[in-house]
């Protein structure tokens, strides 16, 4: 009987953690998703709507491939 309770508790914990992880991953993906048309290949988080250079390394920003491969 005690063993069943432990298994149920463990299952609940796993499901709870799993649901929590899913939410975290979803949020992380949304925040990490670059918005600008141009981005630094070294720093994908650095984006711009216009051509320019990276604010972190000064590299020319690359144009995002919008063809949707
Ligand atoms: Zn950069």
PDB file of the backbone (N, CA, C, O) and the ligand in Angstrom, with CONECT records:
HET     ZN  A 101       1
ATOM      1  N   UNK A   1       0.848  -1.206   0.000  1.00  0.00           N
ATOM      2  CA  UNK A   1       0.000   0.000   0.000  1.00  0.00           C
ATOM      3  C   UNK A   1       0.876   1.245   0.000  1.00  0.00           C
ATOM      4  O   UNK A   1       0.637   2.199  -0.741  1.00  0.00           O
ATOM      5  N   UNK A   2       1.900   1.208   0.856  1.00  0.00           N
ATOM      6  CA  UNK A   2       2.781   2.368   0.944  1.00  0.00           C
ATOM      7  C   UNK A   2       3.525   2.571  -0.379  1.00  0.00           C
ATOM      8  O   UNK A   2       3.768   3.698  -0.812  1.00  0.00           O
ATOM      9  N   UNK A   3       3.875   1.457  -0.997  1.00  0.00           N
ATOM     10  CA  UNK A   3       4.606   1.500  -2.267  1.00  0.00           C
ATOM     11  C   UNK A   3       3.766   2.187  -3.348  1.00  0.00           C
ATOM     12  O   UNK A   3       4.278   2.976  -4.142  1.00  0.00           O
ATOM     13  N   UNK A   4       2.471   1.872  -3.361  1.00  0.00           N
ATOM     14  CA  UNK A   4       1.578   2.476  -4.358  1.00  0.00           C
ATOM     15  C   UNK A   4       1.544   3.990  -4.195  1.00  0.00           C
ATOM     16  O   UNK A   4       1.561   4.729  -5.179  1.00  0.00           O
ATOM     17  N   UNK A   5       1.495   4.443  -2.952  1.00  0.00           N
ATOM     18  CA  UNK A   5       1.433   5.888  -2.691  1.00  0.00           C
ATOM     19  C   UNK A   5       2.717   6.556  -3.214  1.00  0.00           C
ATOM     20  O   UNK A   5       2.674   7.632  -3.810  1.00  0.00           O
ATOM     21  N   UNK A   6       3.837   5.903  -2.982  1.00  0.00           N
ATOM     22  CA  UNK A   6       5.111   6.463  -3.440  1.00  0.00           C
ATOM     23  C   UNK A   6       5.131   6.555  -4.966  1.00  0.00           C
ATOM     24  O   UNK A   6       5.555   7.560  -5.536  1.00  0.00           O
ATOM     25  N   UNK A   7       4.664   5.489  -5.612  1.00  0.00           N
ATOM     26  CA  UNK A   7       4.637   5.487  -7.087  1.00  0.00           C
ATOM     27  C   UNK A   7       3.719   6.589  -7.601  1.00  0.00           C
ATOM     28  O   UNK A   7       4.059   7.298  -8.548  1.00  0.00           O
ATOM     29  N   UNK A   8       2.558   6.728  -6.975  1.00  0.00           N
ATOM     30  CA  UNK A   8       1.606   7.759  -7.403  1.00  0.00           C
ATOM     31  C   UNK A   8       2.203   9.151  -7.193  1.00  0.00           C
ATOM     32  O   UNK A   8       2.065  10.030  -8.042  1.00  0.00           O
ATOM     33  N   UNK A   9       2.862   9.336  -6.060  1.00  0.00           N
ATOM     34  CA  UNK A   9       3.482  10.623  -5.755  1.00  0.00           C
ATOM     35  C   UNK A   9       4.571  10.930  -6.784  1.00  0.00           C
ATOM     36  O   UNK A   9       4.690  12.061  -7.254  1.00  0.00           O
ATOM     37  N   UNK A  10       5.348   9.932  -7.121  1.00  0.00           N
ATOM     38  CA  UNK A  10       6.429  10.107  -8.092  1.00  0.00           C
ATOM     39  C   UNK A  10       5.856  10.451  -9.465  1.00  0.00           C
ATOM     40  O   UNK A  10       6.374  11.314 -10.174  1.00  0.00           O
ATOM     41  N   UNK A  11       4.761   9.748  -9.830  1.00  0.00           N
ATOM     42  CA  UNK A  11       4.126   9.997 -11.126  1.00  0.00           C
ATOM     43  C   UNK A  11       3.593  11.423 -11.177  1.00  0.00           C
ATOM     44  O   UNK A  11       3.763  12.118 -12.179  1.00  0.00           O
ATOM     45  N   UNK A  12       2.957  11.852 -10.111  1.00  0.00           N
ATOM     46  CA  UNK A  12       2.401  13.207 -10.054  1.00  0.00           C
ATOM     47  C   UNK A  12       3.526  14.228 -10.173  1.00  0.00           C
ATOM     48  O   UNK A  12       3.391  15.238 -10.863  1.00  0.00           O
ATOM     49  N   UNK A  13       4.627  13.956  -9.498  1.00  0.00           N
ATOM     50  CA  UNK A  13       5.777  14.858  -9.524  1.00  0.00           C
ATOM     51  C   UNK A  13       6.349  14.940 -10.936  1.00  0.00           C
ATOM     52  O   UNK A  13       6.662  16.024 -11.428  1.00  0.00           O
ATOM     53  N   UNK A  14       6.479  13.791 -11.573  1.00  0.00           N
ATOM     54  CA  UNK A  14       7.020  13.755 -12.939  1.00  0.00           C
ATOM     55  C   UNK A  14       6.132  14.523 -13.896  1.00  0.00           C
ATOM     56  O   UNK A  14       6.617  15.290 -14.728  1.00  0.00           O
ATOM     57  N   UNK A  15       4.827  14.314 -13.777  1.00  0.00           N
ATOM     58  CA  UNK A  15       3.881  15.015 -14.661  1.00  0.00           C
ATOM     59  C   UNK A  15       3.957  16.518 -14.392  1.00  0.00           C
ATOM     60  O   UNK A  15       3.963  17.331 -15.317  1.00  0.00           O
ATOM     61  N   UNK A  16       4.014  16.866 -13.111  1.00  0.00           N
ATOM     62  CA  UNK A  16       4.094  18.278 -12.736  1.00  0.00           C
ATOM     63  C   UNK A  16       5.340  18.929 -13.298  1.00  0.00           C
ATOM     64  O   UNK A  16       5.270  20.009 -13.883  1.00  0.00           O
ATOM     65  N   UNK A  17       6.493  18.273 -13.122  1.00  0.00           N
ATOM     66  CA  UNK A  17       7.752  18.806 -13.635  1.00  0.00           C
ATOM     67  C   UNK A  17       7.710  18.880 -15.144  1.00  0.00           C
ATOM     68  O   UNK A  17       8.171  19.854 -15.739  1.00  0.00           O
ATOM     69  N   UNK A  18       7.149  17.836 -15.773  1.00  0.00           N
ATOM     70  CA  UNK A  18       7.069  17.815 -17.226  1.00  0.00           C
ATOM     71  C   UNK A  18       6.243  18.972 -17.753  1.00  0.00           C
ATOM     72  O   UNK A  18       6.634  19.622 -18.723  1.00  0.00           O
ATOM     73  N   UNK A  19       5.113  19.235 -17.132  1.00  0.00           N
ATOM     74  CA  UNK A  19       4.263  20.343 -17.562  1.00  0.00           C
ATOM     75  C   UNK A  19       4.999  21.661 -17.374  1.00  0.00           C
ATOM     76  O   UNK A  19       4.916  22.562 -18.210  1.00  0.00           O
ATOM     77  N   UNK A  20       5.720  21.757 -16.264  1.00  0.00           N
ATOM     78  CA  UNK A  20       6.472  22.979 -15.966  1.00  0.00           C
ATOM     79  C   UNK A  20       7.557  23.195 -17.015  1.00  0.00           C
ATOM     80  O   UNK A  20       7.751  24.311 -17.496  1.00  0.00           O
ATOM     81  N   UNK A  21       8.262  22.123 -17.366  1.00  0.00           N
ATOM     82  CA  UNK A  21       9.327  22.211 -18.359  1.00  0.00           C
ATOM     83  C   UNK A  21       8.775  22.631 -19.714  1.00  0.00           C
ATOM     84  O   UNK A  21       9.388  23.432 -20.419  1.00  0.00           O
ATOM     85  N   UNK A  22       7.630  22.096 -20.072  1.00  0.00           N
ATOM     86  CA  UNK A  22       7.027  22.434 -21.352  1.00  0.00           C
ATOM     87  C   UNK A  22       6.741  23.926 -21.439  1.00  0.00           C
ATOM     88  O   UNK A  22       6.984  24.555 -22.469  1.00  0.00           O
ATOM     89  N   UNK A  23       6.221  24.485 -20.351  1.00  0.00           N
ATOM     90  CA  UNK A  23       5.904  25.915 -20.332  1.00  0.00           C
ATOM     91  C   UNK A  23       7.186  26.721 -20.448  1.00  0.00           C
ATOM     92  O   UNK A  23       7.245  27.705 -21.185  1.00  0.00           O
ATOM     93  N   UNK A  24       8.215  26.298 -19.715  1.00  0.00           N
ATOM     94  CA  UNK A  24       9.484  27.024 -19.735  1.00  0.00           C
ATOM     95  C   UNK A  24      10.075  27.003 -21.133  1.00  0.00           C
ATOM     96  O   UNK A  24      10.531  28.032 -21.633  1.00  0.00           O
ATOM     97  N   UNK A  25      10.071  25.834 -21.769  1.00  0.00           N
ATOM     98  CA  UNK A  25      10.639  25.727 -23.109  1.00  0.00           C
ATOM     99  C   UNK A  25       9.873  26.606 -24.100  1.00  0.00           C
ATOM    100  O   UNK A  25      10.473  27.254 -24.956  1.00  0.00           O
ATOM    101  N   UNK A  26       8.586  26.620 -23.980  1.00  0.00           N
ATOM    102  CA  UNK A  26       7.759  27.416 -24.879  1.00  0.00           C
ATOM    103  C   UNK A  26       8.108  28.888 -24.737  1.00  0.00           C
ATOM    104  O   UNK A  26       8.274  29.598 -25.729  1.00  0.00           O
ATOM    105  N   UNK A  27       8.217  29.338 -23.495  1.00  0.00           N
ATOM    106  CA  UNK A  27       8.557  30.734 -23.246  1.00  0.00           C
ATOM    107  C   UNK A  27       9.944  31.051 -23.767  1.00  0.00           C
ATOM    108  O   UNK A  27      10.165  32.109 -24.355  1.00  0.00           O
ATOM    109  N   UNK A  28      10.883  30.134 -23.551  1.00  0.00           N
ATOM    110  CA  UNK A  28      12.262  30.359 -23.979  1.00  0.00           C
ATOM    111  C   UNK A  28      12.314  30.480 -25.490  1.00  0.00           C
ATOM    112  O   UNK A  28      13.043  31.317 -26.021  1.00  0.00           O
ATOM    113  N   UNK A  29      11.553  29.657 -26.182  1.00  0.00           N
ATOM    114  CA  UNK A  29      11.539  29.702 -27.637  1.00  0.00           C
ATOM    115  C   UNK A  29      10.980  31.030 -28.120  1.00  0.00           C
ATOM    116  O   UNK A  29      11.495  31.614 -29.073  1.00  0.00           O
ATOM    117  N   UNK A  30       9.942  31.500 -27.475  1.00  0.00           N
ATOM    118  CA  UNK A  30       9.316  32.740 -27.905  1.00  0.00           C
ATOM    119  C   UNK A  30      10.254  33.923 -27.687  1.00  0.00           C
ATOM    120  O   UNK A  30      10.316  34.837 -28.510  1.00  0.00           O
ATOM    121  N   UNK A  31      10.988  33.897 -26.563  1.00  0.00           N
ATOM    122  CA  UNK A  31      11.901  35.006 -26.275  1.00  0.00           C
ATOM    123  C   UNK A  31      13.108  34.947 -27.200  1.00  0.00           C
ATOM    124  O   UNK A  31      13.622  35.982 -27.624  1.00  0.00           O
ATOM    125  N   UNK A  32      13.560  33.733 -27.512  1.00  0.00           N
ATOM    126  CA  UNK A  32      14.767  33.591 -28.326  1.00  0.00           C
ATOM    127  C   UNK A  32      14.483  33.816 -29.802  1.00  0.00           C
ATOM    128  O   UNK A  32      15.409  34.007 -30.591  1.00  0.00           O
ATOM    129  N   UNK A  33      13.237  33.797 -30.172  1.00  0.00           N
ATOM    130  CA  UNK A  33      12.884  33.945 -31.575  1.00  0.00           C
ATOM    131  C   UNK A  33      13.262  35.349 -32.066  1.00  0.00           C
ATOM    132  O   UNK A  33      12.714  36.339 -31.582  1.00  0.00           O
ATOM    133  N   UNK A  34      14.192  35.440 -33.019  1.00  0.00           N
ATOM    134  CA  UNK A  34      14.604  36.745 -33.518  1.00  0.00           C
ATOM    135  C   UNK A  34      13.475  37.410 -34.306  1.00  0.00           C
ATOM    136  O   UNK A  34      12.680  36.739 -34.963  1.00  0.00           O
ATOM    137  N   UNK A  35      13.424  38.716 -34.229  1.00  0.00           N
ATOM    138  CA  UNK A  35      12.321  39.429 -34.874  1.00  0.00           C
ATOM    139  C   UNK A  35      12.766  40.142 -36.146  1.00  0.00           C
ATOM    140  O   UNK A  35      12.040  40.155 -37.140  1.00  0.00           O
ATOM    141  N   UNK A  36      13.970  40.739 -36.116  1.00  0.00           N
ATOM    142  CA  UNK A  36      14.410  41.555 -37.243  1.00  0.00           C
ATOM    143  C   UNK A  36      14.690  40.747 -38.486  1.00  0.00           C
ATOM    144  O   UNK A  36      14.870  39.530 -38.437  1.00  0.00           O
ATOM    145  N   UNK A  37      14.723  41.456 -39.612  1.00  0.00           N
ATOM    146  CA  UNK A  37      15.001  40.793 -40.883  1.00  0.00           C
ATOM    147  C   UNK A  37      16.491  40.482 -40.984  1.00  0.00           C
ATOM    148  O   UNK A  37      16.885  39.518 -41.641  1.00  0.00           O
ATOM    149  N   UNK A  38      17.318  41.298 -40.333  1.00  0.00           N
ATOM    150  CA  UNK A  38      18.765  41.102 -40.361  1.00  0.00           C
ATOM    151  C   UNK A  38      19.246  40.646 -38.995  1.00  0.00           C
ATOM    152  O   UNK A  38      18.735  41.087 -37.965  1.00  0.00           O
ATOM    153  N   UNK A  39      20.216  39.775 -38.994  1.00  0.00           N
ATOM    154  CA  UNK A  39      20.719  39.254 -37.725  1.00  0.00           C
ATOM    155  C   UNK A  39      22.208  38.987 -37.833  1.00  0.00           C
ATOM    156  O   UNK A  39      22.747  38.822 -38.927  1.00  0.00           O
ATOM    157  N   UNK A  40      22.872  38.947 -36.672  1.00  0.00           N
ATOM    158  CA  UNK A  40      24.285  38.603 -36.621  1.00  0.00           C
ATOM    159  C   UNK A  40      24.414  37.088 -36.566  1.00  0.00           C
ATOM    160  O   UNK A  40      23.753  36.438 -35.756  1.00  0.00           O
ATOM    161  N   UNK A  41      25.256  36.525 -37.416  1.00  0.00           N
ATOM    162  CA  UNK A  41      25.398  35.069 -37.442  1.00  0.00           C
ATOM    163  C   UNK A  41      26.050  34.554 -36.157  1.00  0.00           C
ATOM    164  O   UNK A  41      25.866  33.399 -35.774  1.00  0.00           O
ATOM    165  N   UNK A  42      26.810  35.424 -35.504  1.00  0.00           N
ATOM    166  CA  UNK A  42      27.462  35.033 -34.257  1.00  0.00           C
ATOM    167  C   UNK A  42      26.546  35.272 -33.064  1.00  0.00           C
ATOM    168  O   UNK A  42      26.631  34.561 -32.063  1.00  0.00           O
ATOM    169  N   UNK A  43      25.680  36.255 -33.163  1.00  0.00           N
ATOM    170  CA  UNK A  43      24.769  36.595 -32.073  1.00  0.00           C
ATOM    171  C   UNK A  43      23.348  36.680 -32.630  1.00  0.00           C
ATOM    172  O   UNK A  43      22.872  37.772 -32.941  1.00  0.00           O
ATOM    173  N   UNK A  44      22.668  35.543 -32.757  1.00  0.00           N
ATOM    174  CA  UNK A  44      21.314  35.521 -33.339  1.00  0.00           C
ATOM    175  C   UNK A  44      20.326  36.411 -32.584  1.00  0.00           C
ATOM    176  O   UNK A  44      19.285  36.792 -33.120  1.00  0.00           O
ATOM    177  N   UNK A  45      20.666  36.738 -31.329  1.00  0.00           N
ATOM    178  CA  UNK A  45      19.755  37.582 -30.555  1.00  0.00           C
ATOM    179  C   UNK A  45      19.863  39.034 -30.976  1.00  0.00           C
ATOM    180  O   UNK A  45      18.997  39.847 -30.652  1.00  0.00           O
ATOM    181  N   UNK A  46      20.945  39.368 -31.713  1.00  0.00           N
ATOM    182  CA  UNK A  46      21.109  40.724 -32.224  1.00  0.00           C
ATOM    183  C   UNK A  46      20.439  40.784 -33.590  1.00  0.00           C
ATOM    184  O   UNK A  46      20.921  40.192 -34.556  1.00  0.00           O
ATOM    185  N   UNK A  47      19.328  41.503 -33.659  1.00  0.00           N
ATOM    186  CA  UNK A  47      18.595  41.585 -34.919  1.00  0.00           C
ATOM    187  C   UNK A  47      18.297  43.036 -35.242  1.00  0.00           C
ATOM    188  O   UNK A  47      18.336  43.903 -34.368  1.00  0.00           O
ATOM    189  N   UNK A  48      18.000  43.288 -36.502  1.00  0.00           N
ATOM    190  CA  UNK A  48      17.667  44.638 -36.944  1.00  0.00           C
ATOM    191  C   UNK A  48      16.726  44.558 -38.129  1.00  0.00           C
ATOM    192  O   UNK A  48      16.774  43.611 -38.913  1.00  0.00           O
ATOM    193  N   UNK A  49      15.883  45.544 -38.250  1.00  0.00           N
ATOM    194  CA  UNK A  49      14.976  45.601 -39.397  1.00  0.00           C
ATOM    195  C   UNK A  49      15.712  46.118 -40.624  1.00  0.00           C
ATOM    196  O   UNK A  49      15.261  45.917 -41.752  1.00  0.00           O
ATOM    197  N   UNK A  50      16.847  46.787 -40.409  1.00  0.00           N
ATOM    198  CA  UNK A  50      17.613  47.353 -41.520  1.00  0.00           C
ATOM    199  C   UNK A  50      18.996  46.727 -41.552  1.00  0.00           C
ATOM    200  O   UNK A  50      19.459  46.202 -40.539  1.00  0.00           O
ATOM    201  N   UNK A  51      19.669  46.775 -42.714  1.00  0.00           N
ATOM    202  CA  UNK A  51      21.044  46.280 -42.784  1.00  0.00           C
ATOM    203  C   UNK A  51      21.925  47.111 -41.872  1.00  0.00           C
ATOM    204  O   UNK A  51      21.711  48.313 -41.710  1.00  0.00           O
ATOM    205  N   UNK A  52      22.918  46.464 -41.276  1.00  0.00           N
ATOM    206  CA  UNK A  52      23.801  47.193 -40.374  1.00  0.00           C
ATOM    207  C   UNK A  52      24.848  46.267 -39.813  1.00  0.00           C
ATOM    208  O   UNK A  52      25.160  45.227 -40.394  1.00  0.00           O
ATOM    209  N   UNK A  53      25.392  46.657 -38.668  1.00  0.00           N
ATOM    210  CA  UNK A  53      26.411  45.837 -38.038  1.00  0.00           C
ATOM    211  C   UNK A  53      25.956  45.422 -36.655  1.00  0.00           C
ATOM    212  O   UNK A  53      25.115  46.074 -36.036  1.00  0.00           O
ATOM    213  N   UNK A  54      26.527  44.323 -36.179  1.00  0.00           N
ATOM    214  CA  UNK A  54      26.190  43.797 -34.861  1.00  0.00           C
ATOM    215  C   UNK A  54      26.686  44.757 -33.783  1.00  0.00           C
ATOM    216  O   UNK A  54      27.803  45.269 -33.854  1.00  0.00           O
ATOM    217  N   UNK A  55      25.838  44.988 -32.790  1.00  0.00           N
ATOM    218  CA  UNK A  55      26.209  45.887 -31.705  1.00  0.00           C
ATOM    219  C   UNK A  55      27.211  45.234 -30.757  1.00  0.00           C
ATOM    220  O   UNK A  55      27.821  45.918 -29.936  1.00  0.00           O
ATOM    221  N   UNK A  56      27.384  43.925 -30.864  1.00  0.00           N
ATOM    222  CA  UNK A  56      28.290  43.206 -29.969  1.00  0.00           C
ATOM    223  C   UNK A  56      29.658  42.991 -30.590  1.00  0.00           C
ATOM    224  O   UNK A  56      30.677  43.169 -29.922  1.00  0.00           O
ATOM    225  N   UNK A  57      29.694  42.604 -31.886  1.00  0.00           N
ATOM    226  CA  UNK A  57      30.977  42.285 -32.511  1.00  0.00           C
ATOM    227  C   UNK A  57      31.268  43.137 -33.736  1.00  0.00           C
ATOM    228  O   UNK A  57      32.366  43.066 -34.288  1.00  0.00           O
ATOM    229  N   UNK A  58      30.304  43.943 -34.170  1.00  0.00           N
ATOM    230  CA  UNK A  58      30.534  44.831 -35.305  1.00  0.00           C
ATOM    231  C   UNK A  58      30.490  44.137 -36.650  1.00  0.00           C
ATOM    232  O   UNK A  58      30.785  44.752 -37.675  1.00  0.00           O
ATOM    233  N   UNK A  59      30.132  42.880 -36.661  1.00  0.00           N
ATOM    234  CA  UNK A  59      30.047  42.139 -37.910  1.00  0.00           C
ATOM    235  C   UNK A  59      28.826  42.596 -38.711  1.00  0.00           C
ATOM    236  O   UNK A  59      27.817  43.009 -38.139  1.00  0.00           O
ATOM    237  N   UNK A  60      28.928  42.519 -40.052  1.00  0.00           N
ATOM    238  CA  UNK A  60      27.786  42.873 -40.887  1.00  0.00           C
ATOM    239  C   UNK A  60      26.629  41.917 -40.593  1.00  0.00           C
ATOM    240  O   UNK A  60      26.824  40.709 -40.462  1.00  0.00           O
ATOM    241  N   UNK A  61      25.440  42.469 -40.493  1.00  0.00           N
ATOM    242  CA  UNK A  61      24.277  41.616 -40.233  1.00  0.00           C
ATOM    243  C   UNK A  61      23.894  40.884 -41.511  1.00  0.00           C
ATOM    244  O   UNK A  61      23.939  41.444 -42.607  1.00  0.00           O
ATOM    245  N   UNK A  62      23.519  39.628 -41.348  1.00  0.00           N
ATOM    246  CA  UNK A  62      23.116  38.815 -42.502  1.00  0.00           C
ATOM    247  C   UNK A  62      21.611  38.921 -42.666  1.00  0.00           C
ATOM    248  O   UNK A  62      20.870  39.040 -41.691  1.00  0.00           O
ATOM    249  N   UNK A  63      21.174  38.877 -43.915  1.00  0.00           N
ATOM    250  CA  UNK A  63      19.734  38.944 -44.180  1.00  0.00           C
ATOM    251  C   UNK A  63      19.117  37.584 -43.892  1.00  0.00           C
ATOM    252  O   UNK A  63      19.637  36.548 -44.306  1.00  0.00           O
ATOM    253  N   UNK A  64      18.018  37.604 -43.187  1.00  0.00           N
ATOM    254  CA  UNK A  64      17.357  36.354 -42.838  1.00  0.00           C
ATOM    255  C   UNK A  64      16.756  35.706 -44.089  1.00  0.00           C
ATOM    256  O   UNK A  64      16.212  36.380 -44.964  1.00  0.00           O
ATOM    257  N   UNK A  65      16.873  34.396 -44.142  1.00  0.00           N
ATOM    258  CA  UNK A  65      16.284  33.661 -45.255  1.00  0.00           C
ATOM    259  C   UNK A  65      14.785  33.548 -45.021  1.00  0.00           C
ATOM    260  O   UNK A  65      14.340  32.823 -44.132  1.00  0.00           O
ATOM    261  N   UNK A  66      14.023  34.256 -45.811  1.00  0.00           N
ATOM    262  CA  UNK A  66      12.584  34.278 -45.608  1.00  0.00           C
ATOM    263  C   UNK A  66      11.848  33.352 -46.567  1.00  0.00           C
ATOM    264  O   UNK A  66      10.619  33.357 -46.639  1.00  0.00           O
ATOM    265  N   UNK A  67      12.625  32.555 -47.307  1.00  0.00           N
ATOM    266  CA  UNK A  67      11.989  31.649 -48.261  1.00  0.00           C
ATOM    267  C   UNK A  67      11.300  30.474 -47.560  1.00  0.00           C
ATOM    268  O   UNK A  67      10.451  29.803 -48.147  1.00  0.00           O
ATOM    269  N   UNK A  68      11.673  30.234 -46.299  1.00  0.00           N
ATOM    270  CA  UNK A  68      11.052  29.178 -45.518  1.00  0.00           C
ATOM    271  C   UNK A  68      11.430  27.798 -45.996  1.00  0.00           C
ATOM    272  O   UNK A  68      10.588  27.064 -46.515  1.00  0.00           O
ATOM    273  N   UNK A  69      12.669  27.441 -45.830  1.00  0.00           N
ATOM    274  CA  UNK A  69      13.169  26.143 -46.286  1.00  0.00           C
ATOM    275  C   UNK A  69      12.501  25.014 -45.513  1.00  0.00           C
ATOM    276  O   UNK A  69      12.792  23.843 -45.755  1.00  0.00           O
TER     277      UNK A  69
HETATM  278 ZN    ZN A 101      27.694  39.726 -33.314  1.00  0.00          ZN
END
